[in-house]
Amino acid sequence: MTMLNPDFAEELKQFSEDSALACFNCGTCAAICPLIDSHFPRSMIRYVQIGAKERILEAATELWKCLHCGLCTQTCPREANPGEIILGLKRLVLDHWRKS
């Protein structure tokens, strides 16, 4: 069972800018992403929003598939900066693995 952490978005601030909560999950980032088959980065941002840190850690290898092409950030209507969120999640995962 996945435990949800309502403070996870706040925890992520130390690794990335605070823009995940600006996302309203319209799917524009997933539509433009070359990794469209996995609903990336939309799914990862949703995990941040609901506080599903465990899900992010379980799917951490997915983060390294990101090409950092910037298409998601360029097309986001809310300027949530999905690319920076993914980069922050990578930093969070590395920090978690380093401490484990």
CNS distance restraints for C-alpha pairs under 8 A (distance, minus, plus):
assign (resid   2 and name CA) (resid  52 and name CA) 6.91 0.50 0.50
assign (resid   2 and name CA) (resid  54 and name CA) 6.43 0.50 0.50
assign (resid   2 and name CA) (resid  55 and name CA) 7.09 0.50 0.50
assign (resid   3 and name CA) (resid  52 and name CA) 6.68 0.50 0.50
assign (resid   3 and name CA) (resid  54 and name CA) 7.18 0.50 0.50
assign (resid   4 and name CA) (resid  50 and name CA) 6.71 0.50 0.50
assign (resid   4 and name CA) (resid  51 and name CA) 4.91 0.50 0.50
assign (resid   4 and name CA) (resid  52 and name CA) 4.99 0.50 0.50
assign (resid   4 and name CA) (resid  53 and name CA) 7.22 0.50 0.50
assign (resid   5 and name CA) (resid  50 and name CA) 7.38 0.50 0.50
assign (resid   5 and name CA) (resid  51 and name CA) 4.40 0.50 0.50
assign (resid   5 and name CA) (resid  52 and name CA) 6.41 0.50 0.50
assign (resid   5 and name CA) (resid  53 and name CA) 7.15 0.50 0.50
assign (resid   6 and name CA) (resid  50 and name CA) 6.65 0.50 0.50
assign (resid   6 and name CA) (resid  51 and name CA) 5.13 0.50 0.50
assign (resid   7 and name CA) (resid  11 and name CA) 6.35 0.50 0.50
assign (resid   7 and name CA) (resid  51 and name CA) 6.80 0.50 0.50
assign (resid   8 and name CA) (resid  12 and name CA) 6.19 0.50 0.50
assign (resid   8 and name CA) (resid  48 and name CA) 6.57 0.50 0.50
assign (resid   8 and name CA) (resid  49 and name CA) 7.84 0.50 0.50
assign (resid   8 and name CA) (resid  51 and name CA) 4.98 0.50 0.50
assign (resid   8 and name CA) (resid  52 and name CA) 7.70 0.50 0.50
assign (resid   8 and name CA) (resid  53 and name CA) 6.88 0.50 0.50
assign (resid   9 and name CA) (resid  13 and name CA) 6.75 0.50 0.50
assign (resid   9 and name CA) (resid  18 and name CA) 7.54 0.50 0.50
assign (resid   9 and name CA) (resid  20 and name CA) 7.22 0.50 0.50
assign (resid   9 and name CA) (resid  21 and name CA) 7.52 0.50 0.50
assign (resid   9 and name CA) (resid  48 and name CA) 5.86 0.50 0.50
assign (resid   9 and name CA) (resid  49 and name CA) 6.48 0.50 0.50
assign (resid   9 and name CA) (resid  51 and name CA) 6.80 0.50 0.50
assign (resid  10 and name CA) (resid  18 and name CA) 7.79 0.50 0.50
assign (resid  12 and name CA) (resid  16 and name CA) 6.21 0.50 0.50
assign (resid  12 and name CA) (resid  18 and name CA) 7.58 0.50 0.50
assign (resid  12 and name CA) (resid  88 and name CA) 7.07 0.50 0.50
assign (resid  12 and name CA) (resid  89 and name CA) 7.42 0.50 0.50
assign (resid  12 and name CA) (resid  92 and name CA) 7.13 0.50 0.50
assign (resid  13 and name CA) (resid  17 and name CA) 5.75 0.50 0.50
assign (resid  13 and name CA) (resid  18 and name CA) 5.52 0.50 0.50
assign (resid  15 and name CA) (resid  88 and name CA) 4.77 0.50 0.50
assign (resid  15 and name CA) (resid  89 and name CA) 7.20 0.50 0.50
assign (resid  15 and name CA) (resid  91 and name CA) 5.94 0.50 0.50
assign (resid  15 and name CA) (resid  92 and name CA) 6.17 0.50 0.50
assign (resid  16 and name CA) (resid  84 and name CA) 6.56 0.50 0.50
assign (resid  16 and name CA) (resid  85 and name CA) 6.14 0.50 0.50
assign (resid  16 and name CA) (resid  87 and name CA) 7.24 0.50 0.50
assign (resid  16 and name CA) (resid  88 and name CA) 4.37 0.50 0.50
assign (resid  16 and name CA) (resid  89 and name CA) 7.64 0.50 0.50
assign (resid  17 and name CA) (resid  84 and name CA) 7.10 0.50 0.50
assign (resid  17 and name CA) (resid  85 and name CA) 7.11 0.50 0.50
assign (resid  17 and name CA) (resid  88 and name CA) 7.68 0.50 0.50
assign (resid  19 and name CA) (resid  23 and name CA) 7.20 0.50 0.50
assign (resid  19 and name CA) (resid  79 and name CA) 7.97 0.50 0.50
assign (resid  19 and name CA) (resid  80 and name CA) 4.90 0.50 0.50
assign (resid  19 and name CA) (resid  81 and name CA) 6.67 0.50 0.50
assign (resid  19 and name CA) (resid  85 and name CA) 7.30 0.50 0.50
assign (resid  20 and name CA) (resid  45 and name CA) 6.09 0.50 0.50
assign (resid  20 and name CA) (resid  48 and name CA) 6.84 0.50 0.50
assign (resid  20 and name CA) (resid  49 and name CA) 6.58 0.50 0.50
assign (resid  20 and name CA) (resid  80 and name CA) 6.08 0.50 0.50
assign (resid  20 and name CA) (resid  81 and name CA) 7.92 0.50 0.50
assign (resid  20 and name CA) (resid  82 and name CA) 7.50 0.50 0.50
assign (resid  20 and name CA) (resid  85 and name CA) 6.68 0.50 0.50
assign (resid  21 and name CA) (resid  49 and name CA) 6.04 0.50 0.50
assign (resid  21 and name CA) (resid  80 and name CA) 7.77 0.50 0.50
assign (resid  22 and name CA) (resid  78 and name CA) 6.45 0.50 0.50
assign (resid  22 and name CA) (resid  79 and name CA) 7.64 0.50 0.50
assign (resid  22 and name CA) (resid  80 and name CA) 5.44 0.50 0.50
assign (resid  23 and name CA) (resid  45 and name CA) 7.73 0.50 0.50
assign (resid  23 and name CA) (resid  78 and name CA) 6.29 0.50 0.50
assign (resid  23 and name CA) (resid  79 and name CA) 7.95 0.50 0.50
assign (resid  23 and name CA) (resid  80 and name CA) 5.48 0.50 0.50
assign (resid  24 and name CA) (resid  78 and name CA) 7.79 0.50 0.50
assign (resid  25 and name CA) (resid  42 and name CA) 6.55 0.50 0.50
assign (resid  25 and name CA) (resid  46 and name CA) 7.23 0.50 0.50
assign (resid  27 and name CA) (resid  31 and name CA) 6.14 0.50 0.50
assign (resid  27 and name CA) (resid  42 and name CA) 6.32 0.50 0.50
assign (resid  28 and name CA) (resid  32 and name CA) 6.37 0.50 0.50
assign (resid  28 and name CA) (resid  72 and name CA) 7.27 0.50 0.50
assign (resid  28 and name CA) (resid  75 and name CA) 6.72 0.50 0.50
assign (resid  28 and name CA) (resid  76 and name CA) 6.37 0.50 0.50
assign (resid  28 and name CA) (resid  77 and name CA) 7.99 0.50 0.50
assign (resid  29 and name CA) (resid  33 and name CA) 5.97 0.50 0.50
assign (resid  29 and name CA) (resid  40 and name CA) 7.62 0.50 0.50
assign (resid  29 and name CA) (resid  41 and name CA) 6.58 0.50 0.50
assign (resid  29 and name CA) (resid  42 and name CA) 6.49 0.50 0.50
assign (resid  29 and name CA) (resid  71 and name CA) 7.43 0.50 0.50
assign (resid  29 and name CA) (resid  72 and name CA) 4.36 0.50 0.50
assign (resid  29 and name CA) (resid  73 and name CA) 7.36 0.50 0.50
assign (resid  29 and name CA) (resid  75 and name CA) 6.74 0.50 0.50
assign (resid  29 and name CA) (resid  76 and name CA) 6.37 0.50 0.50
assign (resid  29 and name CA) (resid  82 and name CA) 7.40 0.50 0.50
assign (resid  30 and name CA) (resid  35 and name CA) 7.70 0.50 0.50
assign (resid  30 and name CA) (resid  36 and name CA) 5.61 0.50 0.50
assign (resid  30 and name CA) (resid  39 and name CA) 5.21 0.50 0.50
assign (resid  30 and name CA) (resid  40 and name CA) 5.41 0.50 0.50
assign (resid  30 and name CA) (resid  41 and name CA) 5.99 0.50 0.50
assign (resid  30 and name CA) (resid  42 and name CA) 5.73 0.50 0.50
assign (resid  30 and name CA) (resid  72 and name CA) 7.41 0.50 0.50
assign (resid  31 and name CA) (resid  36 and name CA) 6.29 0.50 0.50
assign (resid  31 and name CA) (resid  39 and name CA) 7.94 0.50 0.50
assign (resid  32 and name CA) (resid  36 and name CA) 7.33 0.50 0.50
assign (resid  32 and name CA) (resid  71 and name CA) 6.49 0.50 0.50
assign (resid  32 and name CA) (resid  72 and name CA) 6.38 0.50 0.50
assign (resid  32 and name CA) (resid  75 and name CA) 7.85 0.50 0.50
assign (resid  33 and name CA) (resid  40 and name CA) 6.95 0.50 0.50
assign (resid  33 and name CA) (resid  41 and name CA) 7.66 0.50 0.50
assign (resid  33 and name CA) (resid  71 and name CA) 6.72 0.50 0.50
assign (resid  33 and name CA) (resid  72 and name CA) 6.35 0.50 0.50
assign (resid  35 and name CA) (resid  39 and name CA) 7.27 0.50 0.50
assign (resid  35 and name CA) (resid  40 and name CA) 6.12 0.50 0.50
assign (resid  35 and name CA) (resid  65 and name CA) 7.85 0.50 0.50
assign (resid  35 and name CA) (resid  66 and name CA) 7.64 0.50 0.50
assign (resid  36 and name CA) (resid  40 and name CA) 6.10 0.50 0.50
assign (resid  39 and name CA) (resid  43 and name CA) 5.89 0.50 0.50
assign (resid  40 and name CA) (resid  44 and name CA) 6.77 0.50 0.50
assign (resid  41 and name CA) (resid  45 and name CA) 6.33 0.50 0.50
assign (resid  41 and name CA) (resid  82 and name CA) 6.79 0.50 0.50
assign (resid  41 and name CA) (resid  86 and name CA) 7.29 0.50 0.50
assign (resid  42 and name CA) (resid  46 and name CA) 6.18 0.50 0.50
assign (resid  43 and name CA) (resid  47 and name CA) 6.26 0.50 0.50
assign (resid  44 and name CA) (resid  48 and name CA) 6.45 0.50 0.50
assign (resid  44 and name CA) (resid  56 and name CA) 6.71 0.50 0.50
assign (resid  44 and name CA) (resid  86 and name CA) 7.65 0.50 0.50
assign (resid  45 and name CA) (resid  49 and name CA) 6.31 0.50 0.50
assign (resid  45 and name CA) (resid  82 and name CA) 7.43 0.50 0.50
assign (resid  45 and name CA) (resid  85 and name CA) 7.36 0.50 0.50
assign (resid  45 and name CA) (resid  86 and name CA) 7.99 0.50 0.50
assign (resid  46 and name CA) (resid  50 and name CA) 6.29 0.50 0.50
assign (resid  47 and name CA) (resid  51 and name CA) 5.90 0.50 0.50
assign (resid  47 and name CA) (resid  52 and name CA) 4.87 0.50 0.50
assign (resid  47 and name CA) (resid  53 and name CA) 6.86 0.50 0.50
assign (resid  47 and name CA) (resid  55 and name CA) 7.01 0.50 0.50
assign (resid  47 and name CA) (resid  56 and name CA) 6.78 0.50 0.50
assign (resid  48 and name CA) (resid  52 and name CA) 6.15 0.50 0.50
assign (resid  48 and name CA) (resid  53 and name CA) 6.85 0.50 0.50
assign (resid  52 and name CA) (resid  56 and name CA) 6.69 0.50 0.50
assign (resid  53 and name CA) (resid  57 and name CA) 6.28 0.50 0.50
assign (resid  54 and name CA) (resid  58 and name CA) 6.06 0.50 0.50
assign (resid  55 and name CA) (resid  59 and name CA) 6.16 0.50 0.50
assign (resid  56 and name CA) (resid  60 and name CA) 5.68 0.50 0.50
assign (resid  57 and name CA) (resid  93 and name CA) 6.47 0.50 0.50
assign (resid  59 and name CA) (resid  63 and name CA) 7.54 0.50 0.50
assign (resid  60 and name CA) (resid  64 and name CA) 7.48 0.50 0.50
assign (resid  60 and name CA) (resid  90 and name CA) 7.66 0.50 0.50
assign (resid  60 and name CA) (resid  93 and name CA) 6.85 0.50 0.50
assign (resid  61 and name CA) (resid  65 and name CA) 7.23 0.50 0.50
assign (resid  62 and name CA) (resid  66 and name CA) 7.51 0.50 0.50
assign (resid  63 and name CA) (resid  86 and name CA) 6.62 0.50 0.50
assign (resid  63 and name CA) (resid  89 and name CA) 7.56 0.50 0.50
assign (resid  63 and name CA) (resid  90 and name CA) 6.45 0.50 0.50
assign (resid  64 and name CA) (resid  90 and name CA) 7.55 0.50 0.50
assign (resid  66 and name CA) (resid  86 and name CA) 7.83 0.50 0.50
assign (resid  68 and name CA) (resid  83 and name CA) 6.25 0.50 0.50
assign (resid  70 and name CA) (resid  74 and name CA) 6.15 0.50 0.50
assign (resid  70 and name CA) (resid  83 and name CA) 6.22 0.50 0.50
assign (resid  71 and name CA) (resid  75 and name CA) 6.21 0.50 0.50
assign (resid  72 and name CA) (resid  76 and name CA) 6.05 0.50 0.50
assign (resid  72 and name CA) (resid  81 and name CA) 7.35 0.50 0.50
assign (resid  72 and name CA) (resid  82 and name CA) 6.07 0.50 0.50
assign (resid  72 and name CA) (resid  83 and name CA) 6.54 0.50 0.50
assign (resid  73 and name CA) (resid  79 and name CA) 6.89 0.50 0.50
assign (resid  73 and name CA) (resid  80 and name CA) 7.26 0.50 0.50
assign (resid  73 and name CA) (resid  81 and name CA) 4.66 0.50 0.50
assign (resid  73 and name CA) (resid  82 and name CA) 5.52 0.50 0.50
assign (resid  73 and name CA) (resid  83 and name CA) 5.86 0.50 0.50
assign (resid  74 and name CA) (resid  81 and name CA) 7.97 0.50 0.50
assign (resid  76 and name CA) (resid  80 and name CA) 6.47 0.50 0.50
assign (resid  76 and name CA) (resid  81 and name CA) 6.96 0.50 0.50
assign (resid  76 and name CA) (resid  82 and name CA) 7.75 0.50 0.50
assign (resid  81 and name CA) (resid  85 and name CA) 6.54 0.50 0.50
assign (resid  82 and name CA) (resid  86 and name CA) 6.24 0.50 0.50
assign (resid  83 and name CA) (resid  87 and name CA) 6.28 0.50 0.50
assign (resid  84 and name CA) (resid  88 and name CA) 6.09 0.50 0.50
assign (resid  85 and name CA) (resid  89 and name CA) 6.18 0.50 0.50
assign (resid  86 and name CA) (resid  90 and name CA) 6.28 0.50 0.50
assign (resid  87 and name CA) (resid  91 and name CA) 6.44 0.50 0.50
assign (resid  88 and name CA) (resid  92 and name CA) 6.19 0.50 0.50
assign (resid  89 and name CA) (resid  93 and name CA) 6.12 0.50 0.50
assign (resid  90 and name CA) (resid  94 and name CA) 6.17 0.50 0.50
assign (resid  91 and name CA) (resid  95 and name CA) 6.12 0.50 0.50
assign (resid  92 and name CA) (resid  96 and name CA) 6.11 0.50 0.50
assign (resid  93 and name CA) (resid  97 and name CA) 6.13 0.50 0.50
assign (resid  94 and name CA) (resid  98 and name CA) 5.99 0.50 0.50
assign (resid  95 and name CA) (resid  99 and name CA) 6.23 0.50 0.50
assign (resid  96 and name CA) (resid 100 and name CA) 6.18 0.50 0.50
